[in-house]
């Protein structure tokens, strides 16, 4: 008889695990659809497999809520083999109580007209009630009853057409208007996360393993959520601007000799007949066009962005890495190094507009009193410098002291040890810091508005390499291009969206934003490839 009861409990536990897995899947699917709706990748008024999106949300949340309630009830009735604690915990109770306070207070004050004070009182009562249920009942009920009720109530409001696509909420004494296309997907994402967390705890039978599973679920969904938000952001911008960006692309085979150049000594042309493919992408290969027949492009802005980032990296990376080497390997660890550390942390958190004001007030008057590429490079270089210094110091600190001791035992000088051992070992960390910094400065707009206010209607890109001139007097070399202000993609995007300076077509702005994303991601790709290269070289 004992064996039969044990087998029955095992079968019921397997069924409960399958139900919990199904609820987790429903919750994750709801979260994905919610994010897709928020980023307009899915039409909130459209259908999926013949079902309206809001109805689909309602079905998922209702089924998920009922499933969570069933899991909790089965555990409390000891129909399944679980090991819940006496309480879900004060933290869980506080979070559920906060949800109850906000929901109860908003409904009471805005929908039933009880005012602010009435809303607070009702919200406190509801919040305390939900918190009490969570804290003072056994864990299986405390973790499932609030979560399942939230899912069922939210799903019922959607299925009963209380929350429709046209629904909007204009609270009294509140300037914002809450629209269904934003509120419902956000509510679906939040509720889906709660249901997935509760079902994950139930799958592991509550207790320590259940709390760990719930935490892993939330952390995992958060990680995938960040990746999903990045992907949806790129897809959102691509959806808006890809068609405009790809207009007029042409390609084909060379029908004439591919390369030729003039040889002055022979006074003739050398011609190389090399077959190949020619490619023309107007939006990225053209500048500003005065003709309506020529596609307006952003090539000058792409080149300007490249040069300003390249100059900033060239300025900041040697200084940052050199300072990190000195502070870590040579300077005594004490008040001076702590002061430098505090200063660099403060500089990294300084708003970009402050750097722009510094460049406008200090650099521009000393660089010909005009906006210039050099001023933009220096300002962005100063912005990049603190992060390079911070990450380089941390990377150098992670190099084991055994490396230094082994090198010193061989009679190698300290500088040779740093150059041949410490820096190569810390290079992946240094490159990571540079990647993060470049990702920030490449999209900065505020500093460029103040120090590099380039011509948004430039027809050709700046020629930095071809502008070097050598003279017989100091400084013996000059470059007029560095003292001119080319356009940059962030500034061009700002001018297009806010003032319509470049084009009155909104799609031009979205296409520019997509190109800017591609440029920033290409910087990331170069940095990641460099980090992988140095890491593999280090492992050899």
N, C-alpha and C positions, 0 to 999 in steps of 0.2 A: 504493500500500500504506500509506503514511504517512497519507493522508487517511482511509482506512478505519479504521485504528487510532484516529485522533483522534475519528472519529464514534462508534466503539464506546465509547470512554472517556466521551464526552459523554452517550451514552444511559445508561451505567451510573451516571454522576454524577446524572442526572435521577432515576433510580430510587432512588438513595441519598437524595436530597433529599426525595423523597416518603415514603420510609420514616422519615427523621428527623422530618419534619413529623407523621407519624402517631404516632410515639413521644412527641413533645412534646404532642400532643393527648391521648393516653392518660394521660400524667403529670399534665396539668392537670385532667383529669376525675377522676383518682384523688384529687388534692388537694381538689377541691371536695366529692366524696363523703365524704372523711375529715373535713373540717370540719363538714359537715352531720351526720355521725354523732356527732362530739364534742359538738355542741350539741343533740343529741337531736331534730334536725329530721327525720332519717331513722332509722327503727327498726333497730338493729343485728341484731335477730332477724328482720327482715322481708325481703321480696324486692323486686327491681326488675326488671321485665319477666320475671317468673317465675324469676329467679335470686337465690339468697340473697346478701346483701350481702357476707359474708366470702368466698364463692366468687367474686363479681365482683371483689373486691380481688385475690384470688389470680390470676385470669385476666389482669387488667390488668397486674399487676406482673410476672407471668411473661412475657407477650407483650412488655411494654416492655423487660424485662431481656434477652430473646433478641434483640430488635431492636437494642438498644445494642451487645451483643456482636457481632452481625453487622456493624454499621456499623464498629466498630473493626477487625474482621478484614478486611473488604473494603478498608479504607484501608491496612492494613499489607501486604496482598497486592498493593497498587497496582491494584486492580480499578476504583477510582474516582479521580478527579482531586482530590487533597488536598495540603496543604502543612503537615504537622505539624512542630512543633519537636522537638528531641531529647529533651525531657522535659516532663511536664505541670507541673512546677514544685514547689518545696519546700513552698509554702503548701498546694497541693492534696494533696501527699503527706502533710503533717502532718494535715490534716483527715480524709482517708481513714484514716490510721493511728490517729487518735483514735477513729474509729468502730470500727475493728478491735479496738483495745484494750478499749473498753467492751464490745463484743459478746463477744469471746473471754473476757474476764475474768469476766463475769457467767455465761456458760454453764459455764465451768470450775468456778467457786466455788460456784454455787448448784445447778446441775443434776447435776454430776458429783461434788459433795461434796469438792472439793480445798481448801476453806477459803479464807481471805482471802489468805494468802501464795501459795498455789497459783494462785489466780485472777489475782493481780497478775503472776506469772511467765508464765502462759499468755497473759494479755492483752498483755504486752510482746512476746512472741514473735509473736503474731498481728498486733499493731499494727505492729511493725517490718517484718514480711513484707509487709503491705499497703502500707506507706509505700515500701518498696524497689521493689515492683512499679510503683508510681505514678511514682516519681522516676527510676528507672534504666532504664525502657523508653521507647520513643518515645511522643510525646504521644497519638497515636491509641489506643494500647493503654493507656497510663497513665490516660487519662480515661474509657475505656469498660469496661475489665476489672473494676475494683472496683465501679463503678456497676452494670454489668450483672449481676455475680455477686450483689450485694445484692438486686437486683430478683428474680432467679430463685430464690434461696434463700428470700426472704420469701414469694414467691408459692407456692412448693412447700410450705412449711409450712402455708399456708392451704388449699391444694387437697388436701393429705393429711390434713386435719382434725387436725393437731397443735395448731393454734390454733383453737379453737372458741369459740362464744359463752359456753359455760360455763367455759372455761379461766380459771384464776387462778394466780397465782404468789405464794407466801408465803415470801420468802427468810429464811434463818436469820439470827438476830441483826439483824433489820431489822423495824421496827414496822409498815411499810406493807404492804398487800396490793395487788398489781397485778392488775387485772381486765381481761378481754379487751375489754369495751365501750369502754375507754379506751385500752388499750395498742395494739390493732390499728389503730384509726383514726389514732392519732398516728404509728404506724410507717408506715402507708400514706401519710400526708401527707409525712413525711420522705423516704421512698423515691421517691415521685412527683416531689418537687422535684429529687432527685439525677438521676433518669432524664431529666427535662426539660432540666436543665442540660447533661448529657452529649450528648443528642440535638441541642440547639441548637448546641453546639460543632461537632458532626459536620456539621450542615447547612451551616455556613460554611467547612468544610474545615480546621478547626483553625487553628493559628497565631494571629496577632494578631486577625484577624477572628473566629475561633472563640471566643477568650477574651472578646472584646467581646460577641459574641452570647450567650454563657453568662452573663456578668455582667448584661446587659440582661434576660435571661430571669428570673434570680433577683430582680433589683430590681423588675421588672414584676410578678412573682408576689407579691412582698412587698407592693407597693402595693395590688394587687387583693385580696390576702389580708387586709390591714387593713380595707379597705372591706367585704370579705365577712364578717369577724369581727363588725364593727359591725352589719351587716345581720342576720346569724344571731343575734346577741345580742338585737336588737330582736324578731326573729321568735320566738326562744325564750321571751322574756318575754310576748310577745303570745299565743303558743300556750297558755301557762299561765293568763293572766289576762284575755284578751279577752272570753271568754264571760261571765265574772262581771261585768266592767266594763260590758258592754252590756245587762245585765239591766234590764228594765222601761222601756226607751226608748219614749216615745210622742210623736206629733206629729199635727197636723191643722190645719184652717183655723179662724180666729176665727169664732165664731158670734155674738159680741156686739161692741159697739163696742170698737175696739182701744185707744184712749187717751182718758183723761178726767182732768181735774183741777179743783179747786175754786178759784173766784175770790172772795176775801173781800169785795172792794169791791161786786161784783154780788150776793154771797150766793147764788151758784148754780154749777152745774157746767157746764163747757164739754166737750162730747163730740165726739170726732173718729171718724167711722166709716171707718176705714182697713182694708181687707182685708189679711190677712197669715197667716202660718203660726206656730202656737205649737209649742214644742218643750220636752220634759221628759226630762232624762237624770238619773235618780235618783242614780247613783253619784257624779256630779260636781256635783250640785245639792243634795244632802242633807247634813246633818251626822250626828252620831251619833244613832241612834234607839233608844229604849227599847222600841218596839213591834216585835214579830216580823213584823207585817204591812207595815211600812215598810222599804224597802231602806236599809241603812246606807251612808252616803256619806262623801266626803272633802272637801267644799267648804271647811270651815274650814281644813283643811291646805293646800289650793291657795291660798287667799287669804293665809294666813300665809307661805307660801313666796314668793309674789309680793312681799309687803311687805318681808320681810327682805332679799331680793335687791335690790329697788328702793332701799331705804335704803342698802345697802352700796355700790351703784353711785353714788348721789347723794353719798355721803361720799368715796369713793375717787377717782372719775374727776377731779373738779376739782383735788383736791390732787395727784394723780399727774401730770396733764398740766401743772399749774402748776410743779411741781418739775422736771419734765423740761425745760420752757422755760427756767427759770432756770439749770439746770445746763448746758444746751447753748448757750444764746444769751448769757447774761450772765456766768456764773461763769468764772473763769480755769481752764483745764484743767491740773490739777496734783494735789497730794496730797489736797486736799479732795474733789475730784470722784472721785478713785480710791477714797477711803475710803467715800464715799457709794455708789459702784457695788458695792464689796465687801459693804457692809451690806445693800443691797437684794437682792443675789443670795442672801445668807444668809437674809434674811427670807423670800424666796420659797420656799426649800427647807426652811423650818422646818415640822415636823409640825403638823397642824391642832389636835391635842390640846393643844399648847403655847399656841396662841392661845386655846383654850378655857379653859385654866388662868389665863392672863392676865386674861381677861374675868371669870372667877369670883372671882379674888383682888383685882382692881383696879377693874373697872367696876361689878360688881354691888353692892358696898358703897356706892358713890357714886351709885347710881341707885335709891335706896329700899331697898337691901339685899334685893332680891327679883328673881327672874328676870323678864325683860322683853323686849319686842320691840326696844326701843332698844339694849339690851345686845347682842342678837344681830346687829342691823344694824352696830353699831360693830365687833364682833369680825370679822364677815365682811368688813367694809370694810377693816380692817387687813390681812386676808389678801389682799384684792384689790389693795391699794395698791402692793406691790412690783412685780407684773407690769405694772400700768398704767404705772408709772414706767419700767421697763426697756424695754417695747415702744414707749412714747412717745418716749423718748430716741433709740432706734434709728430710728424713723420720721422724727423731726426731722432726724437726721444725714443721712438719705438725700436730703433736699431739696437740690438743687444750689445751690452758692454764687452761681451766676450770677443766680438769682432775687433774692437779697438785694442783690447789687451793682446790678442793674438798678433795684430799688426805691430804693436809696440814691442812685443817680444822678438820680432824679427829685425828690430833696429830701424824701423821706418819712422820718419818724422811725423809730427802731428798733422801737418798740412797734407802730406802724402796719404796719410790714413783717411783723412776727411775726403780727399779728392778721389781716392781709389776704392774706398770701402764704404764710408758712411753715406756719401751722396748717392752712389748707385743703388744702395740698399733702400734708401728713402725715396727714390725717384717716383715710384708709383703713387705714394701719398702726396708728393709735391704736385704731380700732374693732376691728381684729383682736385686739389685746391685750385689750381689754375682753371680747370674745367668749370668748376662752380662759379668762380669769379667771372670768367668770360661769359657764361650764361646770363649773369646779371648785367654786365656793362654793355653787352651787345644790343640789348633792347632798351637802354636808357634813353629817355627823351628830354627830361628837364635840363640836365647839364648842356646838352647840345643846343637847346633853345637859346641859351645865354652866351655860349662861347663859339659855336659853330653853326651859326644861322645861315646855312648854305642856300644857294639858289635852287628852289624847288622846280624851276623850269629849265634846268641845265640840259643841254642837248647832247653833250659828250662827257665822258668820265674824266676825272682828274688824272693827269699823267705825272705821277710822282717820280718814277724811275727815269723818265726822259727829261726831267727838269733840273738835274744836278749840273752845276757849273763850277769849274775850277778856276781860281783866280790867283794872282801873284801876291796879293795882300791878304792879311788875316780877315776872316777866318779860313781863307784858302779854298773853301768850298761853300756853296750856297744852293738853295733849292727854293725857288719862288713858289712852287706848288704847295709847300708846307705852310705858307703864309696866306693861302687862299682858303675859302670855306666851301668845300664840296657838300652836296646834300647827303643825308644818311637815311636809311630806311625808316627808323623810328620817327624822325622828324618829318619825313615825307608822308608817312601814314597819319601823323598828327595834323599836318596841314591839309591833307585830303579829307579827313573825316570831319574836322572842326570848321574849316573855312572853305572847303571846295576849291583850294588854290590851284591844284593840279588838274583835277577832273571833277565834273559835277555828277559823275556816275558812281553810286555807292559801291558797285562791284569792283571798280578800280581800287578802292580802299581795301576791300576784302582780299583782292588778289595781291596787293602790296603786303598785307598782313601775312598771307600765306608764304610769300617769298621771304619775309623776315623770319618766319618760323623755320623755313628750310635752311636759311643761312645760319641761324643759331644752332640748329640740329647738326649742321655740317661741322661747326666748331666743336660740338660735343663729340661727333664721330672721330674727328682727328685726335682729340684728346684721349678718348677711350682707346683708340688704336695705339697711341703712343704708350699709354699705361700698360696695355697688354704686352707690347713689345719689350718694355723694360722689365716687366715681371717675368716674362719667359727668359730673358737674358740673365736675370738674377738667379733663376732656378737651374741654369745650365752648369 
